[in-house]
Amino acid sequence: MIIRISNNMPHLYIKRLTGSTPKKSKNMKYSIFRIIVVLFCLLQITNDSQAQTKTDSLKTFFDKLNAMFETSDIKIILEDLNPNFSASISSYPASELYLQKIIESKKIESVKFNSVQTTGADTILVDVSFVNTDGTKVKGVVAFDKNNKLLFVDYFDRFFIGSGSRYDKSKKKAEIPFYRKDGSIMLPIKLNNSTKILHFILDTGANGMAIRKSLGDSLNLEITHTNNVSVVGGGMQVPVSRGNTVCFSDSFSLQNQNIALFEGLCTRMDGIIGLNLAKEYILNLDFDKQILSLFSFGEYAFDKDGETLDITLPSGIVMVPATLNIVGKKEVSGSFVFDTGAHYHAIGFEAFVRKNRLLLSGFKSENQGTTQSLGIVTPVFNGKCYSFRFGKNIKLQNIPITLQASSGRKIADDEPDGSIGIDLLGQFNITIDLLRKLIHLSPNSKMQKE
């Protein structure tokens, strides 16, 4: 074999052109060493060139970012956003609205590229400095995917989470006892200056708070405006009370909370608490101890046992990718709501069921019924599915499944494919970190007994 390295470098031969075999010598070993060194240098030059190209590309993005601050036009960087670009707790497209709010605040004047901090297989972190319009400077980190598409800006997060950063060390802030009622997670609370103890369900399938209207009226909640609210099966206009204080204990409360008033809430509860707590803290639900622990956003270490799920919040609701197999023949994948307020294992919503012909797949309905969400009633079929899988390693077999029947109603474009309910999720201790878009599940004592 002849190995020749040219391009203005000496020609090195391991075998003579005549075909005769050279004697082993120190010179031959030295020649092989020179070849290795030259190859290493060429590889290093290539890597350095690629790194410089990436750096130049990143610097070009920061030119666009500064143009966005100057013109208040977010369209300048839209093509540079990763499909899961996040601002605060929200994923794209909701994160675009958060980005618009940041620009409209006119707080940031410019950003300066400092250096590439780390380059991983999937994420590139860049150290930057922001200059605010009041002259103050703030250091931050900007994250890109391997294609130089923007993932998040930690300084943007801080506009909405109040304080700290995903790179601060997480600290415990409070512990809230809860109890279970008919499977639901019940939190005793007080509203504003009232001494009346209310019982609210912790419902991760809702992005806000709601109370039964008659109860809200008796507590003199002031109606400040109305909102459009989407629920499974439809939508409605509801009155909303702004600026409420929700007390969980003498030492811990949430301030300035909006509360929607619904007459259609189930009578077994006074109201629901959606993602209000999760928008401000990392939540740890320990079903064995019946304690909800709250931690500040930042570097938080999950338990070694269990499974960590990547999640998104495209419309303010936690979504988890999952795969459903009805009778063991065909798997269908979809995006499911992570819903501790729903009383079932899992449900397939109408459009998803119809698209994948799940009711015609050999599914054996054990009974028919309805689901109700804030007064909206939808017909369903109940039975068992061969398997339900989410995460890398969580695969449950022969579990109850609910499939929505076709109703003829108009389906919203952003409607989820289904929902995972408390009957399934209650078998795990749960940690929810919306800022890092992660949920960690560890089997609790109920799961271990089954």
C-alpha atoms as one frame of an Amber mdcrd trajectory, in Angstrom:
protein
   0.000   0.000   0.000   1.218   3.469  -0.831   0.215   6.395   1.369   1.038
   9.699  -0.226   0.512  13.064   1.353   1.174  15.889  -1.049   0.016  19.521
  -1.141   3.499  20.970  -0.678   4.478  18.294   1.837   7.262  15.696   1.405
   6.201  12.478  -0.335   6.338   9.693   2.219   6.421   6.066   1.129   5.820
   3.032   3.270   6.343   0.612   0.425   8.790   1.256  -2.370   7.302   1.739
  -5.836   9.339  -1.204  -7.045   7.383  -3.481  -4.745  10.369  -4.502  -2.618
   9.852  -4.534   1.130  11.909  -2.010   3.071  13.805  -3.080   6.112  12.372
  -2.149   9.448  14.306   0.747  10.825  14.083   3.757  13.101  13.628   5.880
   9.982  10.519   3.896   9.008   9.009   4.259  12.498   9.822   7.961  12.367
   8.088   8.260   8.972   4.902   6.612  10.309   4.994   8.983  13.276   5.289
  11.956  10.888   2.269  10.708   8.953   0.185  10.480  12.136   1.230  13.983
  13.167   0.378  15.398   9.731  -3.040  13.686   9.703  -3.761  15.003  13.191
  -2.808  18.526  12.119  -5.070  18.320   9.067  -7.948  17.096  11.235  -7.327
  19.917  13.720  -7.272  22.492  10.919 -10.598  21.136   9.625 -12.188  21.233
  13.098 -10.898  24.756  13.725 -12.278  25.872  10.370 -15.698  24.355  11.102
 -15.746  25.924  14.588 -14.899  29.322  13.115 -17.693  28.950  10.549 -20.173
  28.143  13.342 -18.958  31.119  15.387 -19.335  33.435  12.391 -22.868  32.121
  11.844 -23.737  32.761  15.502 -22.357  36.294  15.308 -24.580  36.924  12.290
 -27.592  35.912  14.391 -26.663  38.455  17.069 -26.550  41.136  14.378 -30.168
  40.189  13.602 -31.059  40.186  17.295 -29.734  43.723  17.682 -31.688  44.776
  14.617 -34.801  43.336  16.268 -34.217  45.407  19.418 -33.670  48.507  17.296
 -36.760  48.098  15.092 -39.053  46.186  17.528 -39.740  43.720  14.705 -39.548
  40.064  15.792 -39.982  38.884  12.185 -36.266  39.544  11.737 -35.351  36.412
  13.739 -38.387  34.135  13.234 -36.574  31.968  10.677 -33.775  31.451  13.211
 -36.021  29.953  15.900 -35.951  26.254  16.736 -39.444  24.659  16.443 -39.361
  24.272  20.253 -38.016  27.750  20.987 -39.069  28.692  24.519 -39.460  31.910
  26.453 -40.218  31.524  30.144 -42.285  28.330  30.484 -43.884  28.452  27.018
 -42.865  26.620  23.870 -43.396  27.861  20.314 -45.808  29.270  19.104 -46.910
  30.692  22.491 -43.288  31.719  23.163 -43.526  34.115  20.205 -46.080  36.121
  22.213 -43.671  36.288  25.157 -40.943  37.469  22.802 -43.269  40.173  21.501
 -43.933  41.351  25.079 -40.183  41.619  25.723 -39.710  43.758  22.608 -42.683
  45.960  23.445 -41.245  46.615  26.921 -38.288  48.347  25.200 -36.115  47.414
  28.167 -33.247  45.928  26.121 -31.112  48.150  23.912 -28.589  45.638  22.551
 -26.767  42.366  23.128 -23.044  41.651  22.822 -21.585  38.288  21.782 -18.810
  37.334  24.221 -17.759  33.728  23.630 -18.956  30.203  22.935 -19.216  28.557
  26.348 -19.814  24.932  25.385 -20.556  23.003  22.250 -22.363  19.724  22.865
 -23.811  17.193  20.467 -27.177  18.938  20.450 -26.768  22.286  22.235 -24.448
  25.268  21.855 -24.266  27.727  24.777 -23.036  31.275  24.173 -22.066  33.806
  26.845 -23.455  37.266  26.101 -23.978  40.654  27.737 -27.249  42.561  27.466
 -27.297  46.349  27.621 -30.577  47.713  28.956 -32.041  51.062  27.954 -31.349
  52.386  31.478 -27.627  51.729  30.954 -27.377  48.627  33.152 -25.612  45.526
  31.857 -26.683  41.930  32.489 -24.755  38.764  31.671 -26.718  35.944  30.100
 -26.612  32.665  28.227 -28.122  32.038  24.796 -28.710  28.442  23.667 -28.765
  27.141  20.093 -29.327  23.721  18.563 -26.677  22.062  16.396 -28.037  23.921
  13.365 -27.634  27.309  15.082 -31.383  27.686  15.641 -32.343  29.555  18.823
 -33.569  27.385  21.731 -33.822  29.899  24.576 -32.353  33.062  26.114 -32.054
  32.836  29.897 -32.402  36.624  30.270 -35.743  36.470  28.438 -36.909  33.830
  30.939 -36.144  36.180  33.808 -38.650  38.716  32.490 -41.448  36.351  33.511
 -40.241  34.055  36.309 -39.475  36.967  38.617 -35.921  36.185  39.701 -33.050
  33.803  39.265 -32.039  31.779  36.244 -32.060  28.204  35.045 -28.348  28.254
  35.928 -28.859  29.245  39.583 -28.908  26.518  42.224 -32.499  25.523  42.980
 -33.681  25.988  46.571 -36.704  24.650  48.439 -39.257  27.396  49.027 -42.257
  25.695  50.617 -43.980  22.433  51.505 -47.749  22.126  51.073 -49.674  19.100
  52.420 -52.360  17.649  50.171 -54.858  14.845  50.411 -56.550  12.539  47.906
 -60.282  12.542  47.252 -61.671  10.170  44.631 -58.115  10.040  43.283 -57.799
  13.818  42.898 -55.021  15.923  44.453 -56.799  18.264  46.869 -55.186  21.444
  48.219 -56.789  23.328  51.148 -56.525  27.090  50.507 -57.912  30.462  51.569
 -58.692  33.347  49.226 -57.821  36.947  49.991 -58.945  37.903  53.525 -61.499
  35.136  53.914 -61.074  32.638  56.761 -63.119  30.005  54.893 -61.083  26.919
  53.944 -61.661  25.941  50.320 -60.701  22.699  48.623 -59.152  23.067  45.174
 -57.982  20.285  42.834 -54.410  20.549  41.522 -55.121  20.290  37.788 -52.104
  20.367  35.455 -54.494  20.157  32.505 -55.557  23.774  33.159 -53.294  26.788
  32.728 -55.074  28.910  35.338 -57.424  28.959  38.336 -61.197  28.602  38.433
 -63.876  28.687  41.138 -67.571  27.868  41.174 -69.337  31.131  40.348 -71.836
  30.959  43.190 -68.963  30.421  45.655 -66.932  33.236  44.108 -69.940  35.566
  44.435 -70.331  34.649  48.125 -66.646  35.549  48.659 -67.207  38.903  46.915
 -64.677  38.244  44.142 -64.681  41.306  41.913 -65.312  40.603  38.209 -62.724
  42.613  36.281 -63.044  41.272  32.722 -64.074  38.286  30.597 -61.903  35.746
  28.779 -62.355  33.186  26.043 -61.698  29.745  27.546 -61.100  26.547  25.553
 -62.117  23.189  27.005 -62.384  19.676  25.601 -65.436  19.770  23.390 -65.737
  23.521  22.873 -65.139  26.982  24.280 -66.924  29.740  26.172 -66.705  33.265
  27.524 -66.214  33.419  31.296 -65.980  36.222  33.859 -62.585  36.652  35.520
 -61.500  38.192  38.815 -58.025  39.756  38.782 -55.515  40.431  41.592 -56.399
  37.717  44.115 -54.192  36.289  46.885 -54.203  32.494  47.258 -53.021  31.405
  50.720 -51.667  27.865  51.128 -50.378  28.422  54.670 -49.589  31.243  57.070
 -46.147  31.551  55.480 -46.781  30.908  51.782 -49.162  32.421  49.239 -49.447
  33.355  45.554 -50.143  37.002  44.798 -52.049  38.726  41.980 -53.802  35.642
  40.649 -56.573  35.663  38.041 -59.506  33.388  38.867 -62.154  32.414  36.315
 -65.699  31.878  37.581 -67.560  28.814  36.212 -70.980  27.582  37.207 -70.269
  24.194  35.613 -67.588  23.049  38.053 -68.122  19.656  39.696 -69.641  19.965
  43.185 -67.010  17.659  44.723 -64.575  20.591  44.599 -64.638  24.315  45.241
 -62.289  25.105  42.373 -59.156  24.163  40.462 -55.552  25.325  40.582 -53.960
  24.863  37.198 -50.344  25.599  36.352 -50.262  28.697  38.577 -47.748  27.142
  40.989 -45.768  25.419  38.225 -45.312  28.741  36.392 -43.317  30.067  39.351
 -41.727  26.991  40.933 -40.461  23.489  40.279 -43.111  21.166  41.735 -42.418
  17.849  43.442 -45.503  15.724  44.161 -44.757  12.938  46.641 -47.854  10.729
  46.750 -46.349   8.482  49.425 -45.907  11.369  51.882 -48.752  13.472  50.413
 -46.505  16.532  50.288 -46.201  19.070  47.461 -42.720  20.650  47.624 -41.896
  23.872  45.771 -38.381  24.745  44.579 -37.039  27.836  42.850 -36.202  27.455
  39.169 -32.583  26.548  38.531 -30.253  23.576  38.659 -32.392  20.843  40.202
 -31.316  17.200  40.414 -34.056  14.644  39.741 -34.180  11.357  41.645 -31.897
   8.719  40.142 -34.814   6.314  39.825 -37.511   6.848  37.243 -37.901   8.453
  33.849 -37.405  12.032  32.658 -39.791  13.239  29.942 -39.250  16.060  27.468
 -42.369  18.220  27.326 -43.653  21.226  25.403 -46.130  23.991  26.202 -47.211
  25.222  22.751 -50.449  26.788  23.999 -49.830  27.058  27.740 -50.714  23.405
  28.467 -48.186  20.641  29.227 -47.895  18.231  26.287 -46.175  14.818  26.331
 -45.487  12.614  23.281 -47.074   9.187  23.691 -47.809   6.059  21.656 -51.042
   4.076  21.798 -51.618   0.507  20.598 -55.270  -0.510  20.787 -55.235  -4.252
  19.995 -51.539  -5.091  19.536 -51.390  -4.562  15.774 -50.550  -0.938  15.105
 -48.979   1.837  17.175 -50.154   5.417  16.679 -48.310   8.380  18.122 -49.686
  11.655  19.348 -49.260  14.585  21.701 -51.119  14.128  25.003 -51.991  16.573
  27.785 -50.341  15.834  31.154 -53.560  16.172  33.160 -53.705  15.476  36.909
 -57.248  16.859  36.966 -58.723  14.198  34.643 -60.333  11.045  36.059 -59.137
   8.335  33.688 -55.936   6.579  32.689 -55.764   7.963  29.152 -58.168   9.297
  26.542 -57.980   9.768  22.793 -59.742  12.922  21.625 -62.221  12.962  18.785
 -60.034  14.086  15.855 -57.190  11.717  16.838 -59.609   8.785  17.190 -61.223
   9.502  13.845 -57.943  10.091  11.987 -56.473   6.777  13.166 -59.800   4.867
  12.984 -59.299   3.682  16.573 -62.939   2.731  17.153 -62.722   0.548  14.017
 -59.377  -1.060  14.876 -60.864  -4.031  16.736 -61.379  -2.015  19.916 -63.851
  -3.707  22.245 -65.969  -1.199  24.108 -66.900  -2.334  27.612 -69.311   0.540
  28.173 -70.346   3.942  26.910 -70.422   7.197  28.822 -69.564  10.874  28.694
 -66.723  13.114  29.788 -67.385  16.536  31.230 -65.016  19.498  31.168 -66.322
  22.687  32.751 -69.849  21.948  31.622 -69.001  20.640  28.120 -70.243  17.027
  27.762 -68.732  14.658  25.167 -69.809  11.017  24.410 -67.096   8.367  24.860
 -66.427   4.611  24.662 -64.476   2.873  27.431 -62.388  -0.285  27.144 -58.827
  -1.624  27.375 -55.818  -1.006  25.155 -52.963  -3.388  24.419 -50.289  -0.844
  25.431 -49.699   2.800  26.179 -46.143   4.133  26.018 -44.522   7.464  26.862
 -40.939   8.371  27.630 -38.206   5.913  26.700 -39.050   3.166  29.171 -42.616
   3.632  30.460 -44.837   1.092  28.728 -48.085   0.074  30.406 -50.127  -2.835
  29.063 -53.797  -3.739  29.231 -54.773  -0.445  30.826 -58.169   1.264  30.600
 -58.576   3.619  27.634 -61.307   6.099  26.753 -62.024   7.064  23.142 -64.142
  10.051  22.206 -66.889   9.507  19.657 -67.410  11.815  16.690 -69.706  14.687
  17.579 -69.752  16.676  14.364 -68.399  19.746  16.114 -65.679  21.918  14.614
 -62.251  20.813  15.831 -59.685  23.487  16.695 -56.398  23.272  14.781 -54.357
  23.176  17.987 -56.475  20.576  19.818 -54.322  17.890  21.508 -54.510  14.240
  20.464 -55.480  13.085  23.928 -54.816  13.311  27.623 -53.100  11.273  30.350
 -55.136  11.371  33.573 -54.604  10.997  37.298 -55.549   7.284  37.375 -52.309
   6.618  35.485 -50.171   9.527  36.729 -51.097   8.826  40.355 -48.899   5.722
  40.216 -45.793   7.951  40.101 -44.163  10.581  42.261 -43.932  13.567  39.924
 -41.488  16.449  39.505 -42.502  19.211  37.068 -39.924  21.721  35.795 -41.640
  23.887  33.203 -38.664  26.197  32.686 -36.399  23.364  31.513 -39.391  21.640
  29.851 -38.908  18.423  31.832 -41.090  16.124  33.948 -39.615  13.315  36.041
 -41.675  10.283  37.056 -40.644   7.802  39.778 -42.853   4.780  40.593 -44.493
   5.295  43.983 -45.732   2.670  46.433 -49.002   2.239  44.510 -47.149   1.383
  41.300 -44.766  -0.949  43.129 -47.648  -2.921  44.635 -49.264  -3.538  41.225
